[in-house]
Amino acid sequence: MKETVSDLLQSALAALQSEGTLPADQTFTPQVGNTKDKSHGDYACNIALVAAKAAGCPPRKLAEELVARLPDSSAVEKVEIAGPGFINFFMSTASAFEIVGTILERAEQFGRNEHGKGEKVQVEFVSANPTGPLHVGHGRGAAIGDCLCRLLEANGYDVTREFYYNDAGAQINNLALSVQARVKGLTPEHESWPADGYRGDYIIDVAKSYLAGEKIDADDRHVIGKADPEDLDAIRDFAVAYLRREQDLDLKAFGVHFDVYFLESSLYKDGKVEAAVERLNENGYTYESEGAIWLKTTEFGDDKDRVMRKKDGGYTYFLPDVAYHLDKWQRGFSTVINEQGADHHSTVTRVRAGLQALKADIPQGWPDYVLHQMVMVTRSGQEVKISKRAGSYVTVRDLIDEVGRDATRFFLAARRVDSQLTFDIDLARSQTNENPVYYIQYAHARICSVLRKLADEGVERGRNECVGDLSLLTLDEEKELANQLAKLPELIANSAAQREPHHLTHYLRDLAGQFHTYYNAHKVLVEDSALRDARVSLYLAIRQVIANGLDLLGVSAPEEM
């Protein structure tokens, strides 16, 4: 219906341009929005305020001229001018319910579009170091990243999900030393324990598996434990494979898959890091100082130049990131989105500066970043800090075991990415209206229950069968439900464009709330079969929209609860 209003305004604008009231050589695009107060109508537009200067008249006067030239439409009941020149549209009841038929006709495809036209988009998310189980911060990244991928696909983009493994560097060496210490029977309390070693109980599991000569099948490698306490390289390879497999199992339990697993070590093996360094040198953006090699990142907006190669000859972490992103660009991804923790904020400017210094025709501001804030887990009002498995943090598997996949995914995606999130285990486990995921799923299950009761009465309705005269739906609550359903397509488009999946969780909560209020106030299985059929059609549309929205969040839509 918003498109209908926009089309009507475009016609009125064109009429004023042909009459000379508005200049014909300018483009005027009306922005139609939903009203917050229904006494102001269903939709509102400020185009009269925007175009008043070009028309050379007060906004309210221009609004009157526009309204006078709006084409007749059965979709609009009345139009009012408010304040300095806002144009408010009150849609007819009949037009409001056209969305019901559209939803049931399009079914699982309702809300989706082809705006992306198959453009390739790569989303990198989680990208946890293979040094331990996935913690709750990784879980938030997984939930946000996967939801964003689903939203982009719903907008017609060809999405590649990528996981970047930092399988090289100091942290991996610390992992190998920690496992080696456990293999030799040492504990973290021993004086010979590595200073920066990992202390979680999972290190014991890795050591036992290595000594037992077990075979580890990870995504791209098969490693057998050599059982030699002195072979640090063998221990390193085994530990990385073991923990990669564990992370793969965590992600599978979370319902997240990846198309590409990219290894940091491959950048060195394939010479891509050295090639990037050589290119930066040739372009004149490096210099030597204090025994280190620096990159002139200040020439691209950074507050100071950054060390690229340390005194000991090792590269700082952002240099392989530059090589990695050049590889992404060369693979043909014009749009790349990195979903990472907020602690990566400082790398954004550096990586972008390094990419510009390569002079590879990479656009400024590429790639995009979505940075999420930390997660605090609470139980009984107290923060939960320690996992039996990991030792020092709460893992994704802990949350899934506690509250299930659906609640874990929903809660981790339910707030703005730049806001800190408190994950209340007690709330996530509760079966009350205060638990948003339960509240939404219960709305879906309630509708399914109504259909079963209808079938018991001998009336079968197809899952997407629109039956009944929808003009019989005359209640304000029914029209408001229809208007809420109509918002989904725009919400999907905006959530993807803004990289903000949390809007979907709020939308579904609001829809479920409207439905439960309507359900409690008005019976659907009434004796008047015509009214019953119309209300069931509305129910079916609500169920479909809830199912579609939950699917974009990776959350199930149960038929019974």
C-alpha positions as CSV (number, residue, x, y, z in Angstrom):
1,M,0.0,0.0,0.0
2,K,2.9,2.3,0.6
3,E,3.8,2.0,-3.1
4,T,0.2,2.9,-4.0
5,V,0.5,6.1,-2.0
6,S,3.9,6.9,-3.5
7,D,2.5,6.4,-7.0
8,L,-0.4,8.7,-6.3
9,L,1.9,11.4,-5.1
10,Q,4.2,11.0,-8.1
11,S,1.2,11.6,-10.4
12,A,0.3,14.8,-8.4
13,L,3.9,16.0,-8.6
14,A,4.0,15.4,-12.4
15,A,0.8,17.4,-12.8
16,L,2.3,20.3,-10.9
17,Q,5.4,20.1,-13.0
18,S,3.4,20.2,-16.2
19,E,1.5,23.2,-15.0
20,G,4.7,25.0,-14.1
21,T,4.1,25.1,-10.3
22,L,7.1,22.9,-9.8
23,P,10.2,23.1,-12.1
24,A,10.2,20.4,-14.8
25,D,14.0,19.9,-14.7
26,Q,14.1,18.7,-11.1
27,T,13.3,15.3,-9.7
28,F,11.0,15.0,-6.7
29,T,10.8,11.7,-4.8
30,P,8.1,11.4,-2.1
31,Q,9.2,9.5,1.0
32,V,6.2,7.8,2.4
33,G,6.3,6.5,6.0
34,N,4.1,4.8,8.5
35,T,2.4,7.0,11.0
36,K,3.0,6.4,14.7
37,D,-0.4,7.8,15.7
38,K,-3.2,6.2,13.8
39,S,-5.3,9.3,14.3
40,H,-3.0,10.8,11.7
41,G,-3.8,8.1,9.2
42,D,-1.9,5.0,8.0
43,Y,0.8,6.8,6.0
44,A,2.3,10.3,5.9
45,C,4.6,12.2,3.5
46,N,6.6,15.4,3.9
47,I,7.1,16.1,0.1
48,A,5.4,19.5,0.4
49,L,7.9,20.6,2.9
50,V,10.8,19.3,0.8
51,A,9.6,20.9,-2.5
52,A,8.1,24.1,-1.2
53,K,11.3,26.2,-1.9
54,A,11.3,25.0,-5.5
55,A,7.6,25.8,-5.8
56,G,8.2,29.3,-4.3
57,C,5.2,28.9,-1.9
58,P,4.5,27.9,1.7
59,P,4.6,24.1,2.3
60,R,1.0,23.9,3.4
61,K,-0.1,25.7,0.2
62,L,1.9,23.2,-1.9
63,A,0.4,20.4,0.1
64,E,-3.1,21.7,-0.8
65,E,-2.1,21.8,-4.5
66,L,-0.8,18.2,-4.4
67,V,-3.9,16.9,-2.6
68,A,-6.1,18.6,-5.2
69,R,-4.3,16.7,-8.0
70,L,-4.2,13.3,-6.5
71,P,-5.8,10.7,-8.8
72,D,-8.9,9.0,-7.5
73,S,-8.1,5.7,-5.8
74,S,-10.3,3.1,-4.1
75,A,-7.4,2.3,-1.9
76,V,-7.6,5.7,-0.2
77,E,-10.5,6.6,2.1
78,K,-9.4,10.2,2.8
79,V,-6.4,12.5,2.8
80,E,-5.7,15.2,5.4
81,I,-3.1,18.0,5.6
82,A,-1.5,18.4,9.0
83,G,0.8,20.9,10.7
84,P,3.0,22.9,8.3
85,G,2.3,20.7,5.3
86,F,2.4,17.0,6.1
87,I,0.0,14.9,3.9
88,N,-1.7,12.1,5.8
89,F,-3.3,9.2,4.0
90,F,-6.1,7.1,5.5
91,M,-6.4,3.8,3.6
92,S,-9.7,2.1,2.9
93,T,-10.5,-1.0,4.8
94,A,-10.8,-3.1,1.6
95,S,-7.4,-2.0,0.4
96,A,-5.8,-2.9,3.7
97,F,-6.7,-6.5,3.4
98,E,-5.4,-7.0,-0.1
99,I,-2.1,-7.9,1.6
100,V,-3.7,-11.1,3.0
101,G,-4.2,-12.6,-0.5
102,T,-0.7,-11.5,-1.5
103,I,0.9,-13.2,1.5
104,L,-1.0,-16.5,1.0
105,E,-0.2,-16.5,-2.7
106,R,3.5,-15.8,-2.3
107,A,3.8,-18.0,0.8
108,E,7.5,-18.5,1.8
109,Q,8.5,-15.9,-0.8
110,F,6.5,-13.1,0.7
111,G,8.8,-10.3,1.8
112,R,11.5,-11.3,-0.6
113,N,12.7,-9.3,-3.6
114,E,15.3,-9.3,-6.3
115,H,16.8,-5.9,-5.6
116,G,20.3,-7.5,-5.4
117,K,20.0,-8.9,-9.0
118,G,22.4,-11.7,-8.1
119,E,25.3,-9.4,-7.1
120,K,28.0,-11.4,-5.3
121,V,28.3,-10.5,-1.6
122,Q,30.8,-12.0,0.8
123,V,30.0,-12.0,4.5
124,E,32.9,-13.0,6.8
125,F,31.8,-13.7,10.4
126,V,32.8,-15.6,13.5
127,S,36.4,-16.1,12.3
128,A,37.4,-17.4,15.7
129,N,41.0,-18.4,16.4
130,P,41.2,-22.2,16.6
131,T,42.5,-22.0,20.2
132,G,39.4,-23.0,22.1
133,P,35.6,-23.5,22.1
134,L,33.4,-20.7,20.6
135,H,32.5,-18.2,23.4
136,V,29.3,-16.3,23.7
137,G,30.8,-13.3,21.8
138,H,31.5,-15.6,18.8
139,G,27.9,-16.7,19.2
140,R,26.6,-13.2,18.9
141,G,28.7,-12.8,15.8
142,A,27.4,-16.1,14.4
143,A,23.7,-15.1,15.0
144,I,24.1,-11.6,13.5
145,G,26.3,-12.7,10.6
146,D,24.0,-15.6,9.6
147,C,20.8,-13.4,9.9
148,L,22.5,-10.8,7.8
149,C,23.3,-13.4,5.1
150,R,19.7,-14.6,5.2
151,L,18.4,-11.1,4.8
152,L,20.8,-10.4,1.9
153,E,19.6,-13.6,0.2
154,A,16.0,-12.5,0.7
155,N,16.9,-9.3,-1.2
156,G,18.2,-11.2,-4.2
157,Y,22.0,-11.2,-3.5
158,D,24.3,-14.1,-4.1
159,V,25.9,-14.5,-0.7
160,T,29.1,-16.4,0.2
161,R,29.6,-17.1,3.9
162,E,33.3,-17.2,4.9
163,F,35.2,-18.2,8.0
164,Y,38.8,-16.9,8.4
165,Y,41.0,-19.1,10.5
166,N,43.9,-17.4,12.2
167,D,45.9,-20.7,12.2
168,A,49.3,-18.9,12.3
169,G,51.1,-16.7,14.8
170,A,51.7,-16.4,18.5
171,Q,48.4,-17.6,19.7
172,I,48.6,-20.8,17.8
173,N,52.1,-21.3,19.2
174,N,50.8,-20.8,22.8
175,L,48.1,-23.4,22.0
176,A,50.7,-25.9,20.9
177,L,52.8,-25.2,24.0
178,S,49.8,-25.6,26.3
179,V,48.8,-29.0,24.8
180,Q,52.4,-30.1,24.9
181,A,52.5,-29.2,28.7
182,R,49.4,-31.3,29.3
183,V,50.8,-34.2,27.2
184,K,53.8,-34.1,29.6
185,G,51.5,-34.2,32.6
186,L,52.0,-30.6,33.7
187,T,49.2,-28.5,35.1
188,P,48.8,-24.7,34.9
189,E,50.1,-24.4,38.5
190,H,53.5,-25.9,37.4
191,E,56.4,-23.5,37.1
192,S,57.1,-24.7,33.6
193,W,53.6,-23.9,32.3
194,P,53.7,-21.5,29.3
195,A,53.3,-17.9,30.5
196,D,50.5,-17.2,28.0
197,G,49.2,-20.8,27.9
198,Y,45.5,-21.8,27.7
199,R,44.1,-23.3,31.0
200,G,40.6,-24.6,30.1
201,D,39.8,-28.3,30.6
202,Y,39.4,-28.7,26.8
203,I,43.3,-28.6,26.6
204,I,43.3,-31.8,28.6
205,D,40.9,-33.4,26.1
206,V,43.2,-32.4,23.2
207,A,46.2,-33.8,25.0
208,K,44.5,-37.2,25.7
209,S,43.3,-37.5,22.1
210,Y,46.8,-36.7,20.8
211,L,48.4,-39.4,23.1
212,A,45.7,-41.9,22.1
213,G,46.6,-41.5,18.4
214,E,43.1,-40.5,17.5
215,K,42.2,-39.4,13.9
216,I,40.7,-35.9,13.5
217,D,38.6,-35.1,10.5
218,A,38.3,-31.3,10.2
219,D,36.9,-29.3,7.3
220,D,40.0,-29.6,5.0
221,R,42.4,-31.9,6.8
222,H,42.7,-35.3,8.4
223,V,45.3,-35.5,11.3
224,I,46.3,-38.5,13.4
225,G,47.8,-37.9,16.8
226,K,51.5,-38.8,16.8
227,A,51.6,-39.3,20.6
228,D,55.2,-37.9,20.7
229,P,55.5,-35.3,23.5
230,E,58.5,-33.7,21.9
231,D,57.2,-33.1,18.4
232,L,55.8,-29.6,18.8
233,D,54.9,-29.3,15.1
234,A,52.8,-32.5,15.2
235,I,51.1,-31.3,18.4
236,R,50.3,-27.9,16.8
237,D,48.8,-29.5,13.7
238,F,46.8,-31.9,15.8
239,A,45.5,-29.2,18.2
240,V,44.4,-26.9,15.5
241,A,42.6,-29.7,13.7
242,Y,41.0,-30.9,16.9
243,L,39.7,-27.4,17.9
244,R,38.5,-26.7,14.3
245,R,36.4,-29.8,14.5
246,E,35.0,-28.7,17.9
247,Q,34.1,-25.3,16.5
248,D,32.5,-26.9,13.5
249,L,30.4,-29.0,15.8
250,D,29.5,-25.9,17.8
251,L,28.4,-24.1,14.6
252,K,26.4,-27.1,13.4
253,A,24.6,-27.2,16.8
254,F,23.9,-23.4,16.2
255,G,22.5,-24.0,12.7
256,V,25.3,-22.0,11.0
257,H,27.2,-23.2,7.9
258,F,30.0,-21.7,5.8
259,D,30.7,-21.9,2.1
260,V,34.4,-21.1,2.5
261,Y,37.0,-21.7,5.2
262,F,40.0,-19.6,4.6
263,L,43.3,-20.3,6.4
264,E,45.6,-17.5,7.4
265,S,48.5,-19.9,6.8
266,S,47.6,-20.1,3.1
267,L,48.4,-16.4,2.7
268,Y,52.0,-17.1,3.7
269,K,52.2,-20.5,1.9
270,D,50.9,-19.0,-1.4
271,G,53.2,-15.9,-1.1
272,K,50.3,-13.5,-0.9
273,V,51.6,-11.7,2.2
274,E,55.0,-11.1,0.5
275,A,53.3,-10.0,-2.7
276,A,51.3,-7.4,-0.8
277,V,54.5,-6.1,1.0
278,E,56.3,-5.9,-2.3
279,R,53.4,-3.9,-3.8
280,L,53.3,-1.5,-0.9
281,N,57.0,-1.0,-1.2
282,E,56.8,-0.3,-4.9
283,N,54.0,2.2,-4.4
284,G,56.2,4.2,-2.0
285,Y,54.0,3.8,1.1
286,T,56.6,2.1,3.4
287,Y,59.6,3.3,5.3
288,E,62.1,1.9,7.9
289,S,62.4,3.4,11.4
290,E,63.7,2.0,14.7
291,G,64.5,-1.3,13.0
292,A,60.9,-1.8,11.9
293,I,59.1,-1.3,8.6
294,W,56.1,1.1,8.7
295,L,53.2,1.8,6.5
296,K,52.2,5.4,5.8
297,T,48.5,4.9,6.9
298,T,48.3,8.6,7.8
299,E,48.1,9.3,4.1
300,F,44.7,7.5,4.1
301,G,43.1,9.0,7.2
302,D,44.8,7.1,10.1
303,D,45.9,9.1,13.1
304,K,49.4,7.8,12.9
305,D,51.5,5.5,10.8
306,R,51.5,1.8,11.7
307,V,54.2,-0.8,12.1
308,M,54.0,-3.4,9.3
309,R,57.0,-5.6,10.0
310,K,58.4,-5.8,13.6
311,K,62.0,-5.7,14.6
312,D,62.1,-9.5,14.8
313,G,61.0,-9.8,11.2
314,G,57.4,-10.9,12.0
315,Y,54.4,-9.1,10.5
316,T,51.9,-7.2,12.7
317,Y,48.4,-8.7,12.5
318,F,46.9,-6.1,10.1
319,L,49.4,-6.8,7.3
320,P,48.0,-10.3,6.5
321,D,44.5,-8.8,6.8
322,V,45.4,-6.5,4.0
323,A,46.7,-9.4,1.9
324,Y,43.5,-11.4,2.8
325,H,41.2,-8.6,1.7
326,L,43.1,-8.1,-1.5
327,D,42.4,-11.7,-2.2
328,K,38.7,-11.1,-1.5
329,W,38.7,-8.3,-4.0
330,Q,40.5,-10.4,-6.6
331,R,37.9,-13.1,-6.1
332,G,35.3,-10.7,-7.5
333,F,33.4,-9.5,-4.4
334,S,32.5,-5.9,-4.9
335,T,30.7,-6.0,-1.6
336,V,32.3,-7.5,1.4
337,I,30.9,-7.3,5.0
338,N,33.0,-8.2,8.0
339,E,31.0,-9.0,11.1
340,Q,33.4,-8.8,14.0
341,G,33.6,-7.9,17.7
342,A,34.0,-4.2,18.7
343,D,37.5,-4.9,19.7
344,H,38.4,-5.0,16.0
345,H,37.4,-1.3,15.7
346,S,41.0,-0.2,15.4
347,T,41.7,-2.5,12.5
348,V,39.1,-0.9,10.2
349,T,41.1,2.2,9.4
350,R,44.3,0.3,9.1
351,V,43.0,-2.3,6.7
352,R,41.3,0.2,4.5
353,A,44.4,2.3,4.4
354,G,46.5,-0.6,3.5
355,L,44.1,-1.5,0.7
356,Q,44.2,2.0,-0.7
357,A,48.0,1.9,-0.6
358,L,48.0,-1.2,-2.8
359,K,46.5,1.0,-5.7
360,A,44.4,-1.9,-6.8
361,D,41.3,0.2,-7.8
362,I,39.6,-0.8,-4.5
363,P,36.9,1.8,-3.5
364,Q,37.5,3.9,-0.5
365,G,35.6,2.6,2.5
366,W,35.8,-1.0,1.3
367,P,35.1,-3.4,3.0
368,D,32.0,-2.8,5.1
369,Y,32.2,-3.6,8.8
370,V,29.5,-4.6,11.3
371,L,31.0,-4.5,14.8
372,H,29.1,-6.0,17.7
373,Q,29.5,-5.2,21.4
374,M,30.1,-7.6,24.2
375,V,27.6,-10.0,25.7
376,M,27.1,-10.5,29.5
377,V,25.4,-13.7,30.5
378,T,23.3,-13.7,33.7
379,R,21.5,-16.3,35.8
380,S,19.3,-15.3,38.8
381,G,20.5,-11.7,38.3
382,Q,24.1,-12.6,38.7
383,E,26.7,-12.6,35.9
384,V,27.9,-16.0,34.7
385,K,31.6,-15.9,33.8
386,I,33.0,-19.4,33.9
387,S,32.3,-22.5,31.8
388,K,33.1,-25.9,32.9
389,R,34.4,-26.6,29.4
390,A,36.4,-23.5,28.6
391,G,37.3,-22.4,32.1
392,S,37.4,-18.7,31.7
393,Y,34.3,-17.9,29.6
394,V,30.8,-19.0,28.7
395,T,30.6,-21.0,25.4
396,V,28.0,-21.1,22.7
397,R,27.5,-24.8,23.5
398,D,26.8,-23.9,27.1
399,L,24.0,-21.6,26.1
400,I,22.5,-24.0,23.6
401,D,22.5,-26.7,26.2
402,E,20.8,-24.4,28.7
403,V,18.1,-22.7,26.6
404,G,18.1,-24.4,23.1
405,R,19.2,-23.2,19.7
406,D,16.1,-21.0,19.0
407,A,16.3,-18.9,22.1
408,T,20.1,-18.6,21.8
409,R,19.9,-17.4,18.3
410,F,17.0,-15.0,18.9
411,F,18.4,-13.4,22.0
412,L,21.9,-12.9,20.5
413,A,20.4,-11.1,17.5
414,A,17.7,-9.1,19.3
415,R,19.6,-5.9,20.0
416,R,21.4,-3.3,17.9
417,V,24.9,-4.6,17.2
418,D,26.5,-1.5,18.7
419,S,24.7,-2.1,22.0
420,Q,25.9,-4.3,24.8
421,L,23.7,-7.3,25.3
422,T,22.7,-9.0,28.5
423,F,21.7,-12.6,27.9
424,D,19.3,-13.6,30.7
425,I,19.3,-17.4,30.9
426,D,16.3,-17.5,33.2
427,L,14.3,-15.3,30.8
428,A,15.4,-17.4,27.8
429,R,14.2,-20.6,29.5
430,S,10.9,-19.2,30.6
431,Q,7.6,-20.0,28.9
432,T,6.0,-16.7,29.6
433,N,5.0,-13.7,27.6
434,E,8.1,-11.9,28.8
435,N,10.2,-14.3,26.7
436,P,10.1,-12.8,23.2
437,V,11.0,-15.9,21.3
438,Y,8.4,-18.0,23.2
439,Y,5.8,-15.3,22.7
440,I,6.4,-15.2,19.0
441,Q,6.5,-19.0,18.5
442,Y,3.4,-19.4,20.7
443,A,1.5,-17.1,18.3
444,H,2.4,-19.4,15.4
445,A,1.5,-22.5,17.4
446,R,-1.8,-21.0,18.5
447,I,-2.9,-20.4,14.9
448,C,-1.9,-24.0,14.0
449,S,-4.1,-25.2,17.0
450,V,-7.0,-23.2,15.6
451,L,-6.7,-24.9,12.3
452,R,-6.6,-28.3,14.0
453,K,-9.8,-27.5,15.8
454,L,-11.4,-26.4,12.5
455,A,-10.4,-29.7,10.9
456,D,-11.9,-31.5,13.9
457,E,-15.2,-29.7,13.0
458,G,-14.9,-31.1,9.5
459,V,-13.6,-27.9,7.8
460,E,-10.3,-28.3,6.0
461,R,-8.3,-25.2,5.0
462,G,-5.2,-25.4,2.9
463,R,-2.1,-23.9,4.4
464,N,-2.2,-20.9,2.0
465,E,-5.9,-21.0,1.0
466,C,-7.5,-17.6,1.1
467,V,-11.3,-18.1,1.6
468,G,-14.0,-15.8,2.7
469,D,-15.1,-12.2,2.1
470,L,-12.3,-10.1,3.7
471,S,-14.6,-7.0,3.7
472,L,-16.2,-8.6,6.7
473,L,-13.1,-7.8,8.7
474,T,-14.2,-4.4,10.0
475,L,-12.5,-4.2,13.4
476,D,-9.7,-1.7,14.0
477,E,-7.5,-4.5,15.4
478,E,-7.9,-6.5,12.1
479,K,-6.9,-3.5,10.0
480,E,-3.9,-2.8,12.2
481,L,-2.9,-6.5,11.9
482,A,-3.1,-6.2,8.1
483,N,-1.1,-3.0,8.1
484,Q,1.6,-4.7,10.3
485,L,1.8,-7.7,7.9
486,A,2.3,-5.3,5.0
487,K,5.4,-3.8,6.6
488,L,7.5,-7.0,6.2
489,P,8.8,-6.5,2.7
490,E,10.1,-3.0,3.4
491,L,11.5,-4.2,6.8
492,I,13.5,-6.9,5.0
493,A,14.9,-4.5,2.5
494,N,15.9,-1.9,5.1
495,S,17.3,-4.4,7.6
496,A,19.7,-5.7,4.9
497,A,20.6,-2.3,3.6
498,Q,21.3,-1.0,7.1
499,R,23.0,-4.2,8.2
500,E,20.7,-4.4,11.2
501,P,19.0,-7.7,11.7
502,H,17.6,-6.7,15.1
503,H,14.7,-4.8,13.5
504,L,13.2,-8.2,12.5
505,T,13.1,-9.4,16.1
506,H,11.2,-6.2,17.2
507,Y,8.8,-6.5,14.3
508,L,7.9,-10.1,15.1
509,R,7.5,-9.3,18.8
510,D,5.1,-6.4,17.9
511,L,3.1,-8.6,15.4
512,A,2.8,-11.4,18.0
513,G,1.6,-8.9,20.6
514,Q,-1.1,-7.6,18.2
515,F,-2.2,-11.1,17.4
516,H,-2.4,-12.4,21.0
517,T,-4.5,-9.3,21.9
518,Y,-6.8,-9.9,19.0
519,Y,-7.0,-13.7,19.7
520,N,-8.0,-13.1,23.3
521,A,-10.6,-10.5,22.5
522,H,-12.3,-12.1,19.4
523,K,-13.2,-15.6,18.6
524,V,-12.3,-16.9,15.2
525,L,-14.4,-20.1,15.2
526,V,-17.7,-18.3,15.2
527,E,-21.0,-19.7,13.9
528,D,-21.1,-17.2,11.1
529,S,-19.1,-19.3,8.6
530,A,-18.4,-16.3,6.3
531,L,-16.8,-14.2,9.1
532,R,-15.0,-17.3,10.3
533,D,-13.5,-18.0,6.9
534,A,-12.4,-14.3,6.6
535,R,-10.7,-14.4,10.1
536,V,-9.0,-17.7,9.4
537,S,-7.6,-16.2,6.2
538,L,-6.1,-13.4,8.3
539,Y,-4.8,-16.0,10.7
540,L,-3.1,-17.9,7.9
541,A,-1.4,-14.7,6.7
542,I,-0.2,-13.9,10.2
543,R,1.2,-17.5,10.5
544,Q,3.0,-17.2,7.2
545,V,4.6,-13.9,8.1
546,I,5.7,-15.1,11.5
547,A,7.2,-18.3,9.9
548,N,9.0,-16.2,7.2
549,G,10.4,-13.8,9.8
550,L,11.6,-16.6,12.1
551,D,13.3,-18.3,9.2
552,L,15.3,-15.2,8.5
553,L,16.5,-15.4,12.1
554,G,17.3,-19.1,11.8
555,V,14.6,-19.8,14.4
556,S,12.0,-22.6,14.1
557,A,8.2,-22.0,13.8
558,P,6.7,-24.9,15.9
559,E,3.1,-26.0,15.3
560,E,2.7,-27.2,18.9
561,M,4.1,-26.0,22.1
